[in-house]
Amino acid sequence: MRKDITNITNCKESPLKNGSDSLKKKAKVKIISHNFTRKLSEKNPESKLMKAYMDAHVCSNIYTVQGGKAHSHYCHRAFCPICQRIQTAQNIKKFLPIMKYLASEGREFYFVTLTLQNCVTSDVKVLRDFMRKCNRMWADGIRTKHKFRSLDISGVIKKECTYHVVKKGLFSFHFHFHIIVDSLEAAKYVVAQWKKLHGCTVADARFQKYKKIKDLESAAIEVFKYASKASVSRSKGRDGKEKVQINYRALDMIYTAMHGMQRMSSFGQFRTMIGDEALNDFRDEDLVLDVEGLNVDDGCYTWYMSVKDKVADWYNMETGEALCCYRVTRRDELLQDIYLEEDPPN
């Protein structure tokens, strides 16, 4: 599409603010997703997840507008920034009212963190076996125990993995659990049992911890956010400024090791009222947007971006009309530099 017609002047005037804001937020994440998934596939040409990366690259590439409604297709990949954002928002929307209800009934919630010593490896099979060991420790050593059931615990658990680079091709992976439980007794039991299973040294024991939740919404955001941070490695460049680097090989190892793994699960009243399936996926049909007030024509709007030219939006390829009139910001440009910067060879 010609650059001279892909600009803000193609937008029809006076869009409905709420509808416009929703699409603009999606556009901002789409810029990140477009660059991130492209580099994942470029840096890992032999990855078993290549098809998944390509699916994520075209996630919500097209919006179909008809009769004032707009809908798109989503990839539902756990590492996709767009789908992660949607899943996080939906989980908070489902989870928070139940937390507030139980709190009104006198329940006190605690945030629990469980860890193991980092897995240092360059082999994805070793990493996957390590994660499975951690999962078995939780399932067999805590979740299915009579004591756990007798406490009538309600809560949710999320599995998360981060990394840092040890040296070229070797990474240290930090696989851990974030858990919310609804009583102090439950929090104490989970941490004590994990230490017993783990055989913690005094140093390791410091990282198995719990704290009382004072802000329910902040706790929900923390437990439902990403399963793996995209950017971890920080170093100083020749100019002395801190640089954030992304190692796409390390991320591919995490995503491959966690492929097919249930990242979130619930228990007690949360399991009864929400269920694990709803915590780990969403339905495209629930995401139809009301764009009647945006004053755009019916048709297909395809994603097109050139951040350096300050162009990023869904466009009607026949008319050049932009769907949401997104204005590329300086932050978008900086994030693109981070996601597309050539990192040292893996």
LOSE-179393 format. One record per residue (C-alpha): residue number from 1; chain; y, x, z. Coordinates in steps of 0.2 Angstrom, whole numbers, plus 5000, padded with zeros to 4 digits. Example, Ala and Ser with C-alpha at 12.3 -4.5 7.8 and 13.67 -1.06 7.14 Angstrom:
% LOSE-179393
{k:1	c:A	yy:4978	xx:5062	zz:5039};
{k:2	c:A	yy:4995	xx:5068	zz:5036};
//
This chain:
% LOSE-179393
{k:1	c:A	yy:5000	xx:5000	zz:5000};
{k:2	c:A	yy:5017	xx:5007	zz:4996};
{k:3	c:A	yy:5027	xx:5014	zz:5010};
{k:4	c:A	yy:5043	xx:5006	zz:5005};
{k:5	c:A	yy:5036	xx:4988	zz:5008};
{k:6	c:A	yy:5027	xx:4992	zz:5024};
{k:7	c:A	yy:5041	xx:4992	zz:5036};
{k:8	c:A	yy:5049	xx:4981	zz:5049};
{k:9	c:A	yy:5060	xx:4972	zz:5037};
{k:10	c:A	yy:5045	xx:4963	zz:5030};
{k:11	c:A	yy:5043	xx:4953	zz:5046};
{k:12	c:A	yy:5049	xx:4935	zz:5047};
{k:13	c:A	yy:5063	xx:4932	zz:5060};
{k:14	c:A	yy:5061	xx:4925	zz:5077};
{k:15	c:A	yy:5043	xx:4927	zz:5082};
{k:16	c:A	yy:5037	xx:4918	zz:5097};
{k:17	c:A	yy:5039	xx:4931	zz:5111};
{k:18	c:A	yy:5022	xx:4929	zz:5120};
{k:19	c:A	yy:5012	xx:4929	zz:5104};
{k:20	c:A	yy:5021	xx:4944	zz:5097};
{k:21	c:A	yy:5019	xx:4954	zz:5114};
{k:22	c:A	yy:5000	xx:4951	zz:5114};
{k:23	c:A	yy:4998	xx:4958	zz:5096};
{k:24	c:A	yy:5010	xx:4972	zz:5100};
{k:25	c:A	yy:4999	xx:4978	zz:5114};
{k:26	c:A	yy:4984	xx:4977	zz:5103};
{k:27	c:A	yy:4993	xx:4987	zz:5090};
{k:28	c:A	yy:4998	xx:5001	zz:5103};
{k:29	c:A	yy:4979	xx:5002	zz:5108};
{k:30	c:A	yy:4974	xx:5002	zz:5089};
{k:31	c:A	yy:4984	xx:5017	zz:5086};
{k:32	c:A	yy:4974	xx:5027	zz:5099};
{k:33	c:A	yy:4958	xx:5019	zz:5094};
{k:34	c:A	yy:4960	xx:5023	zz:5076};
{k:35	c:A	yy:4964	xx:5042	zz:5080};
{k:36	c:A	yy:4951	xx:5043	zz:5094};
{k:37	c:A	yy:4936	xx:5036	zz:5084};
{k:38	c:A	yy:4940	xx:5046	zz:5069};
{k:39	c:A	yy:4939	xx:5062	zz:5078};
{k:40	c:A	yy:4923	xx:5057	zz:5087};
{k:41	c:A	yy:4915	xx:5055	zz:5070};
{k:42	c:A	yy:4923	xx:5071	zz:5063};
{k:43	c:A	yy:4918	xx:5082	zz:5077};
{k:44	c:A	yy:4900	xx:5075	zz:5079};
{k:45	c:A	yy:4893	xx:5074	zz:5061};
{k:46	c:A	yy:4875	xx:5074	zz:5068};
{k:47	c:A	yy:4878	xx:5062	zz:5082};
{k:48	c:A	yy:4865	xx:5048	zz:5084};
{k:49	c:A	yy:4880	xx:5037	zz:5087};
{k:50	c:A	yy:4889	xx:5040	zz:5070};
{k:51	c:A	yy:4887	xx:5022	zz:5065};
{k:52	c:A	yy:4894	xx:5016	zz:5082};
{k:53	c:A	yy:4909	xx:5027	zz:5080};
{k:54	c:A	yy:4912	xx:5020	zz:5062};
{k:55	c:A	yy:4910	xx:5003	zz:5069};
{k:56	c:A	yy:4923	xx:5007	zz:5082};
{k:57	c:A	yy:4935	xx:5015	zz:5069};
{k:58	c:A	yy:4937	xx:4998	zz:5060};
{k:59	c:A	yy:4937	xx:4987	zz:5076};
{k:60	c:A	yy:4949	xx:4973	zz:5073};
{k:61	c:A	yy:4955	xx:4980	zz:5057};
{k:62	c:A	yy:4958	xx:4963	zz:5049};
{k:63	c:A	yy:4966	xx:4948	zz:5057};
{k:64	c:A	yy:4963	xx:4931	zz:5048};
{k:65	c:A	yy:4977	xx:4919	zz:5050};
{k:66	c:A	yy:4974	xx:4901	zz:5047};
{k:67	c:A	yy:4983	xx:4885	zz:5053};
{k:68	c:A	yy:4993	xx:4895	zz:5067};
{k:69	c:A	yy:4977	xx:4903	zz:5073};
{k:70	c:A	yy:4973	xx:4922	zz:5071};
{k:71	c:A	yy:4955	xx:4929	zz:5074};
{k:72	c:A	yy:4947	xx:4946	zz:5072};
{k:73	c:A	yy:4930	xx:4955	zz:5073};
{k:74	c:A	yy:4927	xx:4967	zz:5087};
{k:75	c:A	yy:4914	xx:4981	zz:5088};
{k:76	c:A	yy:4909	xx:4979	zz:5106};
{k:77	c:A	yy:4906	xx:4997	zz:5109};
{k:78	c:A	yy:4908	xx:5003	zz:5126};
{k:79	c:A	yy:4919	xx:5018	zz:5121};
{k:80	c:A	yy:4930	xx:5008	zz:5110};
{k:81	c:A	yy:4948	xx:5008	zz:5118};
{k:82	c:A	yy:4951	xx:4991	zz:5111};
{k:83	c:A	yy:4935	xx:4983	zz:5117};
{k:84	c:A	yy:4937	xx:4993	zz:5134};
{k:85	c:A	yy:4954	xx:4985	zz:5136};
{k:86	c:A	yy:4948	xx:4967	zz:5132};
{k:87	c:A	yy:4933	xx:4969	zz:5144};
{k:88	c:A	yy:4943	xx:4976	zz:5158};
{k:89	c:A	yy:4956	xx:4961	zz:5157};
{k:90	c:A	yy:4942	xx:4948	zz:5156};
{k:91	c:A	yy:4932	xx:4956	zz:5171};
{k:92	c:A	yy:4947	xx:4956	zz:5182};
{k:93	c:A	yy:4951	xx:4938	zz:5177};
{k:94	c:A	yy:4933	xx:4933	zz:5182};
{k:95	c:A	yy:4931	xx:4944	zz:5197};
{k:96	c:A	yy:4948	xx:4943	zz:5206};
{k:97	c:A	yy:4948	xx:4924	zz:5210};
{k:98	c:A	yy:4931	xx:4926	zz:5218};
{k:99	c:A	yy:4937	xx:4941	zz:5228};
{k:100	c:A	yy:4952	xx:4930	zz:5234};
{k:101	c:A	yy:4941	xx:4915	zz:5238};
{k:102	c:A	yy:4929	xx:4926	zz:5249};
{k:103	c:A	yy:4944	xx:4935	zz:5257};
{k:104	c:A	yy:4951	xx:4918	zz:5262};
{k:105	c:A	yy:4934	xx:4914	zz:5270};
{k:106	c:A	yy:4936	xx:4930	zz:5281};
{k:107	c:A	yy:4927	xx:4943	zz:5270};
{k:108	c:A	yy:4934	xx:4961	zz:5270};
{k:109	c:A	yy:4931	xx:4971	zz:5255};
{k:110	c:A	yy:4928	xx:4990	zz:5254};
{k:111	c:A	yy:4928	xx:5002	zz:5240};
{k:112	c:A	yy:4914	xx:5014	zz:5240};
{k:113	c:A	yy:4912	xx:5030	zz:5230};
{k:114	c:A	yy:4895	xx:5038	zz:5228};
{k:115	c:A	yy:4892	xx:5055	zz:5219};
{k:116	c:A	yy:4880	xx:5069	zz:5216};
{k:117	c:A	yy:4883	xx:5087	zz:5212};
{k:118	c:A	yy:4889	xx:5089	zz:5194};
{k:119	c:A	yy:4876	xx:5091	zz:5180};
{k:120	c:A	yy:4881	xx:5107	zz:5171};
{k:121	c:A	yy:4872	xx:5107	zz:5154};
{k:122	c:A	yy:4874	xx:5108	zz:5135};
{k:123	c:A	yy:4859	xx:5097	zz:5132};
{k:124	c:A	yy:4861	xx:5078	zz:5131};
{k:125	c:A	yy:4843	xx:5075	zz:5136};
{k:126	c:A	yy:4846	xx:5084	zz:5152};
{k:127	c:A	yy:4862	xx:5074	zz:5155};
{k:128	c:A	yy:4853	xx:5058	zz:5152};
{k:129	c:A	yy:4838	xx:5062	zz:5163};
{k:130	c:A	yy:4851	xx:5066	zz:5177};
{k:131	c:A	yy:4860	xx:5049	zz:5175};
{k:132	c:A	yy:4843	xx:5040	zz:5175};
{k:133	c:A	yy:4839	xx:5049	zz:5192};
{k:134	c:A	yy:4855	xx:5043	zz:5199};
{k:135	c:A	yy:4852	xx:5026	zz:5193};
{k:136	c:A	yy:4835	xx:5026	zz:5201};
{k:137	c:A	yy:4842	xx:5032	zz:5218};
{k:138	c:A	yy:4853	xx:5017	zz:5218};
{k:139	c:A	yy:4841	xx:5004	zz:5212};
{k:140	c:A	yy:4825	xx:5010	zz:5222};
{k:141	c:A	yy:4833	xx:5018	zz:5237};
{k:142	c:A	yy:4847	xx:5005	zz:5241};
{k:143	c:A	yy:4848	xx:4990	zz:5230};
{k:144	c:A	yy:4830	xx:4984	zz:5232};
{k:145	c:A	yy:4829	xx:4988	zz:5250};
{k:146	c:A	yy:4826	xx:4975	zz:5263};
{k:147	c:A	yy:4841	xx:4981	zz:5273};
{k:148	c:A	yy:4852	xx:4979	zz:5258};
{k:149	c:A	yy:4846	xx:4961	zz:5255};
{k:150	c:A	yy:4847	xx:4956	zz:5274};
{k:151	c:A	yy:4865	xx:4960	zz:5274};
{k:152	c:A	yy:4868	xx:4947	zz:5261};
{k:153	c:A	yy:4880	xx:4959	zz:5252};
{k:154	c:A	yy:4891	xx:4953	zz:5238};
{k:155	c:A	yy:4899	xx:4965	zz:5226};
{k:156	c:A	yy:4899	xx:4975	zz:5210};
{k:157	c:A	yy:4895	xx:4993	zz:5204};
{k:158	c:A	yy:4902	xx:5003	zz:5190};
{k:159	c:A	yy:4895	xx:5019	zz:5183};
{k:160	c:A	yy:4907	xx:5032	zz:5177};
{k:161	c:A	yy:4906	xx:5049	zz:5170};
{k:162	c:A	yy:4919	xx:5063	zz:5168};
{k:163	c:A	yy:4918	xx:5081	zz:5162};
{k:164	c:A	yy:4927	xx:5098	zz:5162};
{k:165	c:A	yy:4923	xx:5112	zz:5150};
{k:166	c:A	yy:4914	xx:5127	zz:5159};
{k:167	c:A	yy:4914	xx:5138	zz:5143};
{k:168	c:A	yy:4911	xx:5136	zz:5125};
{k:169	c:A	yy:4897	xx:5123	zz:5122};
{k:170	c:A	yy:4894	xx:5121	zz:5141};
{k:171	c:A	yy:4901	xx:5106	zz:5151};
{k:172	c:A	yy:4901	xx:5101	zz:5169};
{k:173	c:A	yy:4898	xx:5082	zz:5170};
{k:174	c:A	yy:4903	xx:5071	zz:5185};
{k:175	c:A	yy:4892	xx:5055	zz:5185};
{k:176	c:A	yy:4897	xx:5044	zz:5200};
{k:177	c:A	yy:4897	xx:5026	zz:5206};
{k:178	c:A	yy:4912	xx:5015	zz:5211};
{k:179	c:A	yy:4906	xx:5000	zz:5221};
{k:180	c:A	yy:4915	xx:4985	zz:5230};
{k:181	c:A	yy:4906	xx:4977	zz:5244};
{k:182	c:A	yy:4911	xx:4963	zz:5255};
{k:183	c:A	yy:4909	xx:4970	zz:5273};
{k:184	c:A	yy:4911	xx:4986	zz:5283};
{k:185	c:A	yy:4893	xx:4985	zz:5288};
{k:186	c:A	yy:4888	xx:4985	zz:5270};
{k:187	c:A	yy:4899	xx:5000	zz:5266};
{k:188	c:A	yy:4893	xx:5010	zz:5280};
{k:189	c:A	yy:4875	xx:5006	zz:5275};
{k:190	c:A	yy:4877	xx:5011	zz:5257};
{k:191	c:A	yy:4885	xx:5027	zz:5261};
{k:192	c:A	yy:4873	xx:5032	zz:5275};
{k:193	c:A	yy:4858	xx:5028	zz:5264};
{k:194	c:A	yy:4865	xx:5038	zz:5249};
{k:195	c:A	yy:4868	xx:5053	zz:5260};
{k:196	c:A	yy:4850	xx:5051	zz:5266};
{k:197	c:A	yy:4843	xx:5050	zz:5248};
{k:198	c:A	yy:4854	xx:5064	zz:5242};
{k:199	c:A	yy:4851	xx:5076	zz:5256};
{k:200	c:A	yy:4869	xx:5080	zz:5257};
{k:201	c:A	yy:4876	xx:5096	zz:5264};
{k:202	c:A	yy:4892	xx:5094	zz:5274};
{k:203	c:A	yy:4902	xx:5099	zz:5259};
{k:204	c:A	yy:4894	xx:5086	zz:5248};
{k:205	c:A	yy:4895	xx:5072	zz:5262};
{k:206	c:A	yy:4914	xx:5072	zz:5260};
{k:207	c:A	yy:4913	xx:5064	zz:5243};
{k:208	c:A	yy:4902	xx:5050	zz:5249};
{k:209	c:A	yy:4915	xx:5038	zz:5256};
{k:210	c:A	yy:4922	xx:5021	zz:5258};
{k:211	c:A	yy:4939	xx:5013	zz:5262};
{k:212	c:A	yy:4946	xx:4996	zz:5266};
{k:213	c:A	yy:4953	xx:4987	zz:5251};
{k:214	c:A	yy:4971	xx:4981	zz:5255};
{k:215	c:A	yy:4976	xx:4977	zz:5237};
{k:216	c:A	yy:4963	xx:4966	zz:5229};
{k:217	c:A	yy:4970	xx:4967	zz:5211};
{k:218	c:A	yy:4972	xx:4986	zz:5212};
{k:219	c:A	yy:4954	xx:4987	zz:5217};
{k:220	c:A	yy:4948	xx:4976	zz:5203};
{k:221	c:A	yy:4957	xx:4987	zz:5190};
{k:222	c:A	yy:4950	xx:5003	zz:5197};
{k:223	c:A	yy:4932	xx:4997	zz:5197};
{k:224	c:A	yy:4933	xx:4988	zz:5180};
{k:225	c:A	yy:4943	xx:5002	zz:5170};
{k:226	c:A	yy:4935	xx:5014	zz:5158};
{k:227	c:A	yy:4918	xx:5022	zz:5160};
{k:228	c:A	yy:4923	xx:5039	zz:5154};
{k:229	c:A	yy:4940	xx:5047	zz:5153};
{k:230	c:A	yy:4945	xx:5052	zz:5135};
{k:231	c:A	yy:4956	xx:5067	zz:5141};
{k:232	c:A	yy:4951	xx:5078	zz:5155};
{k:233	c:A	yy:4954	xx:5096	zz:5151};
{k:234	c:A	yy:4971	xx:5102	zz:5155};
{k:235	c:A	yy:4978	xx:5120	zz:5152};
{k:236	c:A	yy:4994	xx:5129	zz:5149};
{k:237	c:A	yy:4998	xx:5134	zz:5131};
{k:238	c:A	yy:5007	xx:5150	zz:5125};
{k:239	c:A	yy:5024	xx:5141	zz:5129};
{k:240	c:A	yy:5019	xx:5139	zz:5147};
{k:241	c:A	yy:5018	xx:5120	zz:5145};
{k:242	c:A	yy:5003	xx:5110	zz:5151};
{k:243	c:A	yy:4992	xx:5104	zz:5137};
{k:244	c:A	yy:4980	xx:5089	zz:5138};
{k:245	c:A	yy:4964	xx:5093	zz:5127};
{k:246	c:A	yy:4950	xx:5081	zz:5122};
{k:247	c:A	yy:4933	xx:5089	zz:5119};
{k:248	c:A	yy:4924	xx:5077	zz:5108};
{k:249	c:A	yy:4908	xx:5086	zz:5109};
{k:250	c:A	yy:4907	xx:5083	zz:5128};
{k:251	c:A	yy:4912	xx:5064	zz:5125};
{k:252	c:A	yy:4898	xx:5062	zz:5112};
{k:253	c:A	yy:4886	xx:5069	zz:5125};
{k:254	c:A	yy:4892	xx:5056	zz:5138};
{k:255	c:A	yy:4892	xx:5042	zz:5126};
{k:256	c:A	yy:4874	xx:5046	zz:5119};
{k:257	c:A	yy:4867	xx:5049	zz:5137};
{k:258	c:A	yy:4874	xx:5032	zz:5142};
{k:259	c:A	yy:4870	xx:5023	zz:5126};
{k:260	c:A	yy:4860	xx:5007	zz:5131};
{k:261	c:A	yy:4863	xx:5009	zz:5149};
{k:262	c:A	yy:4871	xx:4994	zz:5159};
{k:263	c:A	yy:4887	xx:5001	zz:5165};
{k:264	c:A	yy:4891	xx:4987	zz:5177};
{k:265	c:A	yy:4881	xx:4976	zz:5188};
{k:266	c:A	yy:4884	xx:4963	zz:5202};
{k:267	c:A	yy:4875	xx:4957	zz:5217};
{k:268	c:A	yy:4876	xx:4942	zz:5229};
{k:269	c:A	yy:4889	xx:4929	zz:5226};
{k:270	c:A	yy:4897	xx:4939	zz:5211};
{k:271	c:A	yy:4880	xx:4939	zz:5202};
{k:272	c:A	yy:4878	xx:4921	zz:5205};
{k:273	c:A	yy:4895	xx:4916	zz:5199};
{k:274	c:A	yy:4898	xx:4929	zz:5185};
{k:275	c:A	yy:4882	xx:4937	zz:5180};
{k:276	c:A	yy:4879	xx:4955	zz:5173};
{k:277	c:A	yy:4880	xx:4949	zz:5155};
{k:278	c:A	yy:4898	xx:4943	zz:5157};
{k:279	c:A	yy:4903	xx:4959	zz:5165};
{k:280	c:A	yy:4897	xx:4970	zz:5151};
{k:281	c:A	yy:4902	xx:4960	zz:5135};
{k:282	c:A	yy:4914	xx:4947	zz:5129};
{k:283	c:A	yy:4914	xx:4934	zz:5115};
{k:284	c:A	yy:4925	xx:4936	zz:5099};
{k:285	c:A	yy:4928	xx:4917	zz:5099};
{k:286	c:A	yy:4936	xx:4918	zz:5116};
{k:287	c:A	yy:4950	xx:4929	zz:5109};
{k:288	c:A	yy:4958	xx:4918	zz:5096};
{k:289	c:A	yy:4976	xx:4920	zz:5096};
{k:290	c:A	yy:4989	xx:4906	zz:5094};
{k:291	c:A	yy:5002	xx:4913	zz:5082};
{k:292	c:A	yy:5010	xx:4897	zz:5076};
{k:293	c:A	yy:5027	xx:4902	zz:5083};
{k:294	c:A	yy:5026	xx:4919	zz:5074};
{k:295	c:A	yy:5031	xx:4911	zz:5058};
{k:296	c:A	yy:5018	xx:4921	zz:5047};
{k:297	c:A	yy:5009	xx:4914	zz:5032};
{k:298	c:A	yy:4990	xx:4911	zz:5032};
{k:299	c:A	yy:4980	xx:4925	zz:5025};
{k:300	c:A	yy:4971	xx:4941	zz:5029};
{k:301	c:A	yy:4981	xx:4955	zz:5038};
{k:302	c:A	yy:4974	xx:4972	zz:5036};
{k:303	c:A	yy:4978	xx:4987	zz:5048};
{k:304	c:A	yy:4988	xx:5000	zz:5040};
{k:305	c:A	yy:4996	xx:5015	zz:5050};
{k:306	c:A	yy:5006	xx:5031	zz:5046};
{k:307	c:A	yy:5014	xx:5035	zz:5063};
{k:308	c:A	yy:5025	xx:5049	zz:5056};
{k:309	c:A	yy:5032	xx:5036	zz:5045};
{k:310	c:A	yy:5034	xx:5024	zz:5060};
{k:311	c:A	yy:5022	xx:5011	zz:5052};
{k:312	c:A	yy:5008	xx:5003	zz:5062};
{k:313	c:A	yy:5004	xx:4985	zz:5060};
{k:314	c:A	yy:4992	xx:4972	zz:5051};
{k:315	c:A	yy:4999	xx:4968	zz:5034};
{k:316	c:A	yy:4996	xx:4955	zz:5021};
{k:317	c:A	yy:4992	xx:4966	zz:5007};
{k:318	c:A	yy:4998	xx:4953	zz:4994};
{k:319	c:A	yy:5015	xx:4950	zz:5001};
{k:320	c:A	yy:5018	xx:4966	zz:5012};
{k:321	c:A	yy:5022	xx:4955	zz:5027};
{k:322	c:A	yy:5019	xx:4962	zz:5044};
{k:323	c:A	yy:5009	xx:4952	zz:5057};
{k:324	c:A	yy:5018	xx:4957	zz:5073};
{k:325	c:A	yy:5032	xx:4969	zz:5069};
{k:326	c:A	yy:5026	xx:4983	zz:5080};
{k:327	c:A	yy:5039	xx:4997	zz:5082};
{k:328	c:A	yy:5031	xx:5014	zz:5083};
{k:329	c:A	yy:5038	xx:5023	zz:5099};
{k:330	c:A	yy:5039	xx:5042	zz:5103};
{k:331	c:A	yy:5025	xx:5039	zz:5115};
{k:332	c:A	yy:5014	xx:5034	zz:5101};
{k:333	c:A	yy:5018	xx:5050	zz:5091};
{k:334	c:A	yy:5015	xx:5061	zz:5107};
{k:335	c:A	yy:4998	xx:5052	zz:5110};
{k:336	c:A	yy:4993	xx:5054	zz:5091};
{k:337	c:A	yy:4997	xx:5073	zz:5093};
{k:338	c:A	yy:4985	xx:5074	zz:5108};
{k:339	c:A	yy:4971	xx:5064	zz:5100};
{k:340	c:A	yy:4972	xx:5073	zz:5083};
{k:341	c:A	yy:4975	xx:5091	zz:5089};
{k:342	c:A	yy:4962	xx:5103	zz:5084};
{k:343	c:A	yy:4953	xx:5109	zz:5099};
{k:344	c:A	yy:4944	xx:5125	zz:5101};
{k:345	c:A	yy:4926	xx:5125	zz:5092};
{k:346	c:A	yy:4914	xx:5116	zz:5103};
//
